[in-house]
Amino acid sequence: MRNTIIYTTILLIFTLILVSYGYIITNNKADQLTSKLNTLEDNLVNNNWDTTRDNTESLNQAWEEASFTWSIFMDHNEIDKLDLSISKIISLVELEKKDKALTELKLAKELARQIPTNEKIKIENIF
């Protein structure tokens, strides 16, 4: 009986550490992605197309890192929505469609902000 309690406690502590680590990583990647999206938006608003194209490459690289990490911890539907949005942004920047790109940027930023919120440990997320 005593061994069962010890093993259960160790398992519970390990699970909490793993969940906390996953949340911290998710939050950091979302902050990085939001920062890249904000930089891209600023350059897009100022019609800096060359810088904006460079920023899309940086955004794509940050997204690949985040999506790889997030695919381990979370629902793939959220990742797919953000992936589609970022792909649209990159295509719209290449076509120099400022208004549509800005609209899609707003959507991508909101999706990136929601992901850590959805992964936060709350009663609503558990049940």
Contacts in CASP RR format, 6 or more apart in sequence:
PFRMAT RR
TARGET T0000
AUTHOR 0000-0000-0000
METHOD contacts of the structure
MODEL  1
MRNTIIYTTILLIFTLILVSYGYIITNNKADQLTSKLNTLEDNLVNNNWD
TTRDNTESLNQAWEEASFTWSIFMDHNEIDKLDLSISKIISLVELEKKDK
ALTELKLAKELARQIPTNEKIKIENIF
19 121 0 8 1.000
22 73 0 8 1.000
22 119 0 8 1.000
23 116 0 8 1.000
23 119 0 8 1.000
23 120 0 8 1.000
23 121 0 8 1.000
25 69 0 8 1.000
25 73 0 8 1.000
26 69 0 8 1.000
26 70 0 8 1.000
26 73 0 8 1.000
26 74 0 8 1.000
26 115 0 8 1.000
26 116 0 8 1.000
26 119 0 8 1.000
27 116 0 8 1.000
29 65 0 8 1.000
29 66 0 8 1.000
29 69 0 8 1.000
29 70 0 8 1.000
30 66 0 8 1.000
30 112 0 8 1.000
30 113 0 8 1.000
30 115 0 8 1.000
30 116 0 8 1.000
32 62 0 8 1.000
32 66 0 8 1.000
33 59 0 8 1.000
33 62 0 8 1.000
33 63 0 8 1.000
33 66 0 8 1.000
33 112 0 8 1.000
34 109 0 8 1.000
34 112 0 8 1.000
34 113 0 8 1.000
36 55 0 8 1.000
36 58 0 8 1.000
36 59 0 8 1.000
36 62 0 8 1.000
37 59 0 8 1.000
37 105 0 8 1.000
37 108 0 8 1.000
37 109 0 8 1.000
37 112 0 8 1.000
38 109 0 8 1.000
39 55 0 8 1.000
39 58 0 8 1.000
40 52 0 8 1.000
40 55 0 8 1.000
40 56 0 8 1.000
40 59 0 8 1.000
40 89 0 8 1.000
40 93 0 8 1.000
40 105 0 8 1.000
41 102 0 8 1.000
41 105 0 8 1.000
41 109 0 8 1.000
43 51 0 8 1.000
43 52 0 8 1.000
43 55 0 8 1.000
44 52 0 8 1.000
44 93 0 8 1.000
44 98 0 8 1.000
44 101 0 8 1.000
44 102 0 8 1.000
44 105 0 8 1.000
45 102 0 8 1.000
47 98 0 8 1.000
49 93 0 8 1.000
49 96 0 8 1.000
52 93 0 8 1.000
53 93 0 8 1.000
53 94 0 8 1.000
56 89 0 8 1.000
56 90 0 8 1.000
56 93 0 8 1.000
56 94 0 8 1.000
59 86 0 8 1.000
59 89 0 8 1.000
59 90 0 8 1.000
60 86 0 8 1.000
60 90 0 8 1.000
63 82 0 8 1.000
63 83 0 8 1.000
63 86 0 8 1.000
67 79 0 8 1.000
67 82 0 8 1.000
67 83 0 8 1.000
70 79 0 8 1.000
70 115 0 8 1.000
71 79 0 8 1.000
73 119 0 8 1.000
74 115 0 8 1.000
74 118 0 8 1.000
74 119 0 8 1.000
75 118 0 8 1.000
78 111 0 8 1.000
78 114 0 8 1.000
78 115 0 8 1.000
78 118 0 8 1.000
81 111 0 8 1.000
82 108 0 8 1.000
82 111 0 8 1.000
82 112 0 8 1.000
82 115 0 8 1.000
85 104 0 8 1.000
85 107 0 8 1.000
85 108 0 8 1.000
85 111 0 8 1.000
86 108 0 8 1.000
88 104 0 8 1.000
89 101 0 8 1.000
89 104 0 8 1.000
89 105 0 8 1.000
89 108 0 8 1.000
92 100 0 8 1.000
92 101 0 8 1.000
92 104 0 8 1.000
93 101 0 8 1.000
118 125 0 8 1.000
119 125 0 8 1.000
END
